[in-house]
Each structure stands twice: as structure tokens, then as C-alpha cells.
Amino acid sequence: MQERFSAMDSLVSVGESRGMTNNSNTQNVLVLGGTGKTGSRVAAQLAERGVTVRLGSRSADIPFDWEDEATWAPALSGMDAVYVAYQPDLAVPTAPPAVTRFVELAKQSAVQHLVLVSGRGEPEAKACEEIVQQSGLDWTVVCCSWFNQNFSEGAFLDYILAGEVALPAGTVGEPFVDVDDIADVAVAAFLDTRHRGQYYELTGSRLLTFAEAVAEIGAALGREIAYIQIPHADFVAGIREYGVPEAYVELLDYLFGTILDGRNAHLTDGVQRALGRAPRDFADFSSLTSAAWRVGSLIHGSSAMLRR
């Protein structure tokens, strides 16, 4: 799953390098979803390494919107490479035709390299991967399992802050991956030509059910976070009533109703192959995030009191 929002300028350039040599001649990178969970991290790391980064977002000075093709060419102008993150997710039916048109325009704009962030086990995502791989451009595919940060920056944060997670996830294990690992792999792909033409399937180090993941978060916080298994139809109705945009309702309906069937319940060595190290563990993510969750819980509790 891909998301969400933070504040950065639309064009960032920082001269200091953090020790990774750029041997790819990539100087200008358009980062789509540049204010989201992975894109913001990719943009920040590239800028720290002296790469000029243009953020691809609707709020940028040169805006980019997947739903407005008139914004695509200006955003691509002058770019050597693109971090391709589709909103709301490559799993939706609109993704393959949109990615097809975008890739063709990227070629016309003299882009040389595409790094596509994709999702495991999604047929539409697989189709988009093939579009990029067959584009005639240099490519790297970064195919990811569910993000750790969905519990801290995304769809499930409010559940954690409220102390109760109600999902139709069942008992299937998921190898949650940390978005910092995803960003590290993507940045390496831009800066080192050895990653071109590579397909990296990224997972964490362990399989966890959603109930087990929630229990580990509770352990890091020192308090119980309840996990409640609910019927799929009730979950979909609940998030729709909560006011979640319909595109995301349909996406979550699909992900929980189809993708969590065990097809992804295995580990891969993608992080190790790309970075030469093990992926970050979910327990480490929970420990590092616990302070932010505690602050968020206090704010959430205060807001609930004010609403009574």
C-alpha cells in the first residue's frame, strides 16, 4: 500500500553526500508520491546525496496528478529518472493503462531510468511491472509486502491510537517490510548502475499475522492493543461509513478480500540482495516508533474527551 502526506518543497538540491557514490550519471529525479511514505524518504535521501529531486505531487510547484495527464509532461521535463509510485495503488484496474501512457511519455521526455514500486501478489501490479520492464528504458522493480508503517503513518494508525484494531485479516502470515528498507533499495537503484535490470522482492525477516503484529506493538508500548477479527463485509461497511474515500475503500476491500489468501506468506531475500544486509525486524520498528505512538495516544485521548 502506498500513501501519504508531509511538507517539502517541489525541488530539492543538497550538495552533501552520505557516502554512496553516484556512478549512474543520474542528476535529476522525479519522485512520484514524493510526499508519501516511501517517496518522501526516497526524495530526502537522494537530495542528501546531491541529486536534484522534483517532488511529484498535486501540491508541488510543478504539480503532478495521476488523474490529470496535462500535469505529466511538465513534471517529466528535464528529468533523468523517475520513482514511479502509482496512487492509490497498482492493484486498481486503472493502473496498467495509466502506467502505459506515462511510460511512453517518459520515453518521449528523454527519461533514462524508471524505478517502480510495486505490490506482491497483485495481478494489476504484475502487469505494470511488465510494462516498465518492456519499455526499452533502464528499469528497476521494487516489489513490496505490506508496510510496517501502515500501523504508524497509514491506514491503521487510528486503530493503534484507540487501542483496538478491528480487521478481517484472518490467520495468514504477512512478512511486513519497513519503508526505510524500501527507500534504501530505491535510492541504491538510482545511484548505482548495478541495480538496473534487477527485480527486488522485498519482505521483512518474519511472517506475522495481523494479530501477532498488533501484539508486538502492544508489547513495545507496554500496554495491550486489542485485535478483533471482524467479518469482511462489516469492515468494508465501517470504513465507508467512517468517510474513507471510495477509491481506498475499494482498494482495502480487494487487499483484505483477495491478496491476504496466503499467496504472499513466504520470505524473500530482496533486501539482502540489494543492500547486503538483513531487513529491519518488526520488533525494531515497534520499539523505534513507540514514543510517537504514546504521544499520538495522548492527543487522541484528549480529543476524544473534548468531543464528549
N, C-alpha and C positions, 0 to 999 in steps of 0.2 A: 504494500500500500504506500502511496506517495502523497505528501502534503507538506507544508503549511506556511505560516507567516512569521516574518521578522523584518527588521528595518535595515536596509543597506542602500547605498547609492547605486544607480544603474550602471556606473562604470567605475571600476576599482583598479588601481595600479599601485603596488607596493614593491619597492626595489629589493628589500631584504629577502634572502633565500634561507630556508631552514635545512639546507644540507642535501637536497635532492637535485641532481644535475639535470637540466633540461637538454636532452640530446635529440629532441624531436623537431626543433625549429617551430614549435607551436608558441606563438606570441600573443594571440588574441583568441579568447574562448567565449562563446556564448553559452551560458549556463541556464537552460530552461528549468523552470521550477526553482529559480535562484533564491527564492525566499522560503523554500520548503525545507523539510527535514534533511534530505540528502543534499539538495542543491546549495543551500546556504553554507554547508560545511565544505563542499567542493569549491565554491567560489572563494571562500575565505582562505583555504589552503593554497589555491592557485595564486591568489593575489599576494600572499606572503612570500611566494617563490618568484615573484617578479613578472608573472603573467598578467596581461591586461584582460580583465574579466568584464563582460557585459551581462548584466542580470536580465534574464528573460522572464519578465512578469508584467502583469497588466498595469502595475503602479510605477514601472520604471520610466526614466526619461525617454528612452526609446522603447515603447511598450511592446510586449509580446502576449498574444492571446490565442490559444489553440482554436477558439471559436471564431476568430476574426482573421482570415487569411491575409487581409490587407496589411496586417502588422508583421507578417513573417519576413518579407524581403528587407525592410529597413533594419530589422533586428539581425539578420544574417550578413548584412553588408560589412565587408572588411574583416570577417571572422575566418580564422584558420581551422577552427574545430568547434564542435558543439557537444555539450552534455545534453542528451535527449531524455527528458523526463516528461511523460505524457500525463495530462490531467483529464479526468480524475485517476485513471489507471489504464494500463494497456489491456486490461481484461475486458473493457467495454467494447461493444461492436463498432463504434465509430473510430476506434484507434487505427486499425490497419489502413483504411483509405486515407485518413489524415496523415499518417506517417509516410505513406507512399508519396503524397503530394509534397510534404515537407522535404523529404529526402531529395526529390527531383529538383526542388528549388535550391536546396543546399548545394547540389552539384552545379547548378547554373550560377551560383554565387561564389564559386571557387573555393568552397569549403573542402578541406582535405581529409578530415578525420571525424568520425562520429563515435561517441561513447554512449551506448544505450543502456539505461537502467530498466530492467525487466522483472517480471514476476514468475516464480516457479509454478509449473503445472497449469498454466493458463493458455488455452489454445490460441486466443487472440494475441497474447504476448508472443507466443512462438511464431505466429505469422509476421509480427512486426520485427522480430529478430531476423527472420529470413529476408525481409525487405532491406534491412540495413546491411546484412551480410552480402547480398547480391547487388548492392548499389553501385559497385565499381569504385567506391571510396574506401580509404582505410577505415577499419572498424574495430571496436572492442565491445563485447556484450558483457554486462554485469547483471546476472540473473539472481534475484534475491528471495529469501524466505521472508516470513513476517518480521517486522522490525521490533526490536526491544522497545524503541521509543514510541511505539503506539500506546504504551502504557504511561508515557511521561509527557508527550508532546502532541498526541493524536487522539484517535477515536475513543480510547478507553481511559483517558486521564480523569474525566469527571467521575467515573466509577471508582477509581482508586481513591480520589479525594473524599468521596462519600462513604468509603469503607465497605462497599458492596459491589461486586462485579457480577452482573447477570447476563450470560451469553449462551448461545446454543452450540457451544464448541465441542461437546462430547468428550471422549477419552482419547482422541487421536493425538499423537505426539507431534509437536512442531519444533524445528530447530531454529528458534528465534535468532536473528542476526542483528548485530549492533550497527547503527547507521554510521558510526565513526569508522568501522571496518569498510563499509561500502564506500564512503568518501575517500578513504586511504587508497582503495583499489582504483577508483576512478581517477584520482589525481595522478597515481603512478602511471595509469594508461595514457594520460595526456603528456607526461613528461619523459617517458622512456619508450622508444620505438619497439622494444622487445615485447610490449604488450599489444601491439597491433595484430589483428587477426586472431586474437585469443578470446575464448569463451570461458568466463569465470562464473561458476555457480556457487553462490555464497550462502553458507549457513553458519549458525553458531556451533558450539562444541558439544551440545547435548540436545536430546529430544526432551521436550517438556509439554505436558498437557497444559491447557489454559489454567486449569485448577492448580497445577503444580507451580506455574509461573506466578500466579497470584499469591500463593502461599509463600514463595520466596520473597516477594515484595513485602508481604506482611512481616516476615522474619527480619528483613533489613530495617523495617520501620519500628520493630518491637511491639507490634500490635496486630491483631487478627484483621485481615481483609477477607470478608466472606466471598466465596464463589458459589453462585447459584446457577445450576443448569436449567435453562428455560426452553420451552418449545420454540422452534424456529419461527413459526408464524407470529408468536407473541413478541419475539424480538423485533421482527420487521415492523409490526404494527406500532411498537413502542417507540422506535427511533423515528418513525414517520410522525407520530404524534408529538414527539419532542421538538420537531421542526428541522430535522436534518434535511439538507437539500435532496431532492428526489434522485439526482444522479448518484449521490453517495448511498442513499437507501438501496438503490438497485445494485450498486457495487457490493455492499456488505451482504445483501441478500445472496448474491452469487458466490461470494467468497466463503461464507459460512455454510451455504447450502450445497455447494459443489466442490470447491477446492479442498476443504477440510475432510476429505474422504480417505486419507491415508496415502495418497499418491506422493506426498512430499515428506513422508515420515522416515527420512533417512538423511544421514550427514554426507557432506561433500568436503573436498579439500581445496576449494576455490581460494579461500583466504590464504592458506598456506602456500599454494602455488604462486599466487600473485605477489605476496608480501614476504614470504619466507618466515612467517610466524603463525602461531595458532590464533584462532579468532577469540575475541573477548568473550568471557563467560557471562551468562545471565546474572549470576550472583554478583559479579563485579559491577555490572550495570546497576543492579538494585542498590548496592552499597553506595556507589557514587551519586546516585540520584535521590537517596533517602532524605537528605537535607531539604532539597527542593520540594519533595512531596510533603514534608512536615510543614513547611511554610505555606504551601498551597492548601493543605488541610485546614490550617488555622484560618486562612482567608475564606475558604469555602464554608467553614462552620460559622464564622462571623456573618457572612452574607445570608446564610440560612436563618440565623437568629433575627436579623433585621427584617427579613421577609415575613416573619410570623406576626 
